[in-house]
């Protein structure tokens, strides 16, 4: 029912050039990105030269989907767990409480 709303919100962001993708952390060739026009639950996108992944960052780090190589995926999970407070604070800063 609300799928159209997400598409319209995205297109409005594109038209207004507000599809910012702040990189909140970058280590070992992995970029941890929070899109400004995203939705709940809090999550982060991880990109590398070989693929990307999406993790929910609520109570614990939870993989949603990934095309990263196994080694990169394990590294991304480790980095997220070690920096989870920073990533959560960045989500709150970008999206509010």
Phi and psi in degrees as a GROMACS rama.xvg file:
@    title "Ramachandran Plot"
@    xaxis  label "Phi"
@    yaxis  label "Psi"
@TYPE xy
-97.14  5.75972  UNK-2
-57.5446  -39.8796  UNK-3
-62.7519  -34.5427  UNK-4
-61.2161  -42.7055  UNK-5
-63.3164  -41.1  UNK-6
-65.6402  -44.6055  UNK-7
-63.8295  -42.7404  UNK-8
-60.146  -43.915  UNK-9
-62.7616  -47.8409  UNK-10
-62.7306  -37.451  UNK-11
-63.2694  -38.9343  UNK-12
-64.7156  -39.575  UNK-13
-64.2996  -46.1614  UNK-14
-61.1507  -41.634  UNK-15
-83.7501  -0.597332  UNK-16
59.3304  43.6136  UNK-17
-116.137  37.0751  UNK-18
-97.4615  50.2208  UNK-19
-61.4717  146.808  UNK-20
-133.587  74.2138  UNK-21
-63.0688  129.104  UNK-22
-82.3837  115.459  UNK-23
-94.314  -12.0739  UNK-24
-163.329  141.247  UNK-25
-142.541  116.596  UNK-26
-144.596  139.15  UNK-27
51.3614  38.4336  UNK-28
79.8918  6.83185  UNK-29
-108.167  129.768  UNK-30
-107.239  127.668  UNK-31
-103.661  115.984  UNK-32
-123.434  138.936  UNK-33
-120.713  118.253  UNK-34
-74.8707  139.253  UNK-35
-73.7244  -24.9647  UNK-36
-99.4465  26.2603  UNK-37
-84.1703  -179.272  UNK-38
-127.34  171.968  UNK-39
-74.5741  157.448  UNK-40
-75.1584  161.664  UNK-41
-54.8519  132.046  UNK-42
-154.279  166.736  UNK-43
-135.092  145.899  UNK-44
-102.056  140.455  UNK-45
-121.128  127.664  UNK-46
-123.222  144.828  UNK-47
-136.575  -179.457  UNK-48
-67.874  -18.042  UNK-49
-105.3  -5.7255  UNK-50
163.073  -163.61  UNK-51
-151.678  165.109  UNK-52
-146.365  163.521  UNK-53
-132.653  131.404  UNK-54
-126.866  135.793  UNK-55
-78.8864  140.754  UNK-56
-123.977  47.4249  UNK-57
-88.2955  -120.958  UNK-58
-57.2415  -40.6551  UNK-59
-141.823  165.403  UNK-60
-75.8571  126.724  UNK-61
-132.671  122.592  UNK-62
-70.4922  131.652  UNK-63
-98.9819  -49.7512  UNK-64
-159.746  158.23  UNK-65
-159.2  143.675  UNK-66
-122.085  12.1286  UNK-67
-70.8545  153.952  UNK-68
-67.2585  155.405  UNK-69
-53.0487  -45.5468  UNK-70
-63.6554  -42.2959  UNK-71
-66.9289  -38.4835  UNK-72
-62.8295  -45.9045  UNK-73
-62.2456  -41.4954  UNK-74
-64.4142  -43.9821  UNK-75
-59.8441  -45.0094  UNK-76
-61.347  -43.1781  UNK-77
-63.1474  -47.1819  UNK-78
-61.8273  -42.254  UNK-79
-61.2641  -45.8908  UNK-80
-62.7735  -37.8105  UNK-81
-75.2678  -22.099  UNK-82
-121.496  22.8772  UNK-83
-61.5036  -38.8614  UNK-84
-64.0572  -42.564  UNK-85
-60.7057  -46.746  UNK-86
-63.9096  -43.9419  UNK-87
-62.9984  -41.7829  UNK-88
-63.5149  -36.238  UNK-89
-66.8786  -40.7414  UNK-90
-58.3196  -47.5523  UNK-91
-62.8357  -39.884  UNK-92
-63.286  -41.1256  UNK-93
-76.7409  -41.2716  UNK-94
-107.745  -9.41696  UNK-95
84.9506  170.736  UNK-96
